Amino acid sequence: MFKVGRTTGHTVGRFHHVDASVTINYQHNGLVKGKVRVVRRTEDAPFAGLGDSGALVLNGHAEAVGMVTAVAVGSVAYGVVYISPLAPIAENIKEVLQRGPGDGKVEVELL
């Protein structure tokens, strides 16, 4: 896996767990529960840092597989990065767009 983030730039990592169930405690937004993919830091450097949220994560074939959602800091899981799969993100975008003005028909396609 690789990504280019605002804070850490271009980094490479390995999937540690696919579709893990997690609960993330955001200080201002409360608890968020869901399925994520987990990427571990390498020995040399972390895969992502604070400020990299939203960075697109690609596999070795340059195919988008997710988006950086959270980074574990100050805990036993320090350096673990949570990646949200793209399909649920696209579904959420579709749901939000359908609530807006218009005929309610929205198509979201991941290429």
Phi, psi and omega in degrees: 000148172213162179203164173237112183250160181297322185271310188259356179070215182280123178223161179235143178209180179236140174296134176257322183209133178257135178058047175283144175270124181226159170236121182250128181263102176273128186306320186259344185245003178081200183274138175237126180246147177170183179264134178222169171255143185248129176242132180266155175291154173273175179295329185280320188201158176289154177288324180208161178226177178302131183103351178269357181305137181096349179293138178286136179250131182241154176270186182294349178258013181061032176260132179293128181239349180175189183221137178298125183251317183204157178233129179280125177228151176063032180213181178299331182270020184311131178090353177282136181244133180260127182246122176277129176298152185286328184302310178296328178295315179298320178296319179296317177301316180299315180298316180295317180295325180292337179283345184280181179294155179124195185274359177082001180261117181226135175244131176237122182236130175265125181260000000 
